Amino acid sequence: MIQSINAAERIEIERACERLVHAYSRALDLGDMSAAADFFAENGSFARPMAPDKVIHGREAIRAALLTRPKTLLTKHLVSNVMVDVVSRDEAEDSPI
C-alpha cells in the first residue's frame, strides 16, 4: 500500500533526516565513536571513505570499528547540501545527484 504524505509531513521527515546527518557528523568530530555508532540501525552497514570496498555490517561491528579509530585523528566535518528523498513515513534515502 502506498502511503500518502502531505507536504508538511515530507518536510518534517526531510528535516529529521538532515538532523541525523549533522548529529552523526558532530559525534564523530567530538570523538564519541560509540554515539556515532548509535545512529546506525541494528542491521545497518558502513564503509569508510578510505576503504569503500570493505563494508562493515551490524551496529555493534560498526561500533567496534569506529572505536579502533586513533584518538589523535581529529576531524571537522562540513556537512552541506543534504538531499533526502522521502519514500514513506518509515523510509527515506539519499537523493542521487
C-alpha positions as CSV (number, residue, x, y, z in Angstrom):
1,M,0.0,0.0,0.0
2,I,1.4,3.4,-1.0
3,Q,1.2,5.9,1.8
4,S,0.0,9.4,1.1
5,I,2.4,12.0,2.6
6,N,1.5,15.7,2.5
7,A,4.0,18.4,2.0
8,A,4.3,19.3,5.7
9,E,5.0,15.6,6.6
10,R,7.6,15.3,3.8
11,I,9.4,18.5,5.0
12,E,9.3,17.2,8.6
13,I,10.8,13.8,7.6
14,E,13.5,15.5,5.4
15,R,14.4,17.8,8.3
16,A,14.7,14.9,10.7
17,C,17.0,13.1,8.3
18,E,19.1,16.2,7.9
19,R,19.4,16.4,11.7
20,L,20.6,12.8,11.8
21,V,23.3,13.5,9.3
22,H,24.5,16.6,11.3
23,A,24.3,14.8,14.7
24,Y,26.3,11.8,13.4
25,S,29.0,14.1,12.0
26,R,29.1,16.0,15.3
27,A,29.5,12.8,17.3
28,L,32.5,11.9,15.0
29,D,34.1,15.3,15.4
30,L,33.7,15.2,19.2
31,G,35.4,11.8,19.2
32,D,32.3,10.0,20.6
33,M,32.5,6.9,18.4
34,S,30.0,4.9,20.5
35,A,27.4,7.7,20.0
36,A,28.2,7.8,16.3
37,A,27.6,4.0,16.1
38,D,24.2,4.5,17.8
39,F,23.0,6.4,14.7
40,F,23.1,3.1,12.7
41,A,20.2,0.6,12.6
42,E,20.9,-2.6,14.3
43,N,21.4,-4.3,10.9
44,G,23.0,-1.2,9.3
45,S,26.1,-1.2,7.1
46,F,29.0,1.2,6.8
47,A,32.1,1.6,4.7
48,R,34.9,4.1,5.5
49,P,35.8,6.5,2.7
50,M,39.4,5.2,2.9
51,A,38.2,1.6,2.3
52,P,34.9,1.8,0.4
53,D,35.1,-1.9,-0.6
54,K,35.3,-3.1,3.0
55,V,31.7,-3.0,4.2
56,I,31.1,-3.4,7.9
57,H,27.7,-4.9,8.8
58,G,25.7,-4.5,12.0
59,R,25.7,-1.7,14.6
60,E,28.0,-3.5,17.1
61,A,30.5,-4.3,14.4
62,I,30.4,-0.6,13.3
63,R,30.9,0.5,16.9
64,A,33.9,-1.8,17.3
65,A,35.4,-0.5,14.0
66,L,34.8,3.1,15.0
67,L,36.4,2.6,18.4
68,T,39.6,1.5,16.6
69,R,39.9,5.0,15.2
70,P,43.1,6.6,16.6
71,K,42.3,9.1,19.3
72,T,44.8,11.5,17.7
73,L,42.8,11.6,14.4
74,L,40.8,14.8,14.5
75,T,38.1,15.6,12.0
76,K,35.8,18.6,11.4
77,H,33.1,17.6,9.0
78,L,31.5,20.3,6.9
79,V,28.1,18.9,6.0
80,S,26.1,20.7,3.4
81,N,23.6,20.1,0.6
82,V,21.9,17.2,2.4
83,M,19.3,15.9,0.0
84,V,16.8,13.3,1.1
85,D,14.1,11.5,-0.9
86,V,11.2,10.5,1.3
87,V,9.9,7.1,0.2
88,S,7.3,6.7,3.0
89,R,6.8,7.7,6.6
90,D,9.3,5.0,7.6
91,E,11.8,5.1,4.8
92,A,14.0,7.8,3.2
93,E,17.1,7.6,1.1
94,D,19.9,9.9,-0.1
95,S,19.0,11.7,-3.2
96,P,21.1,10.8,-6.3
97,I,23.0,13.8,-7.6
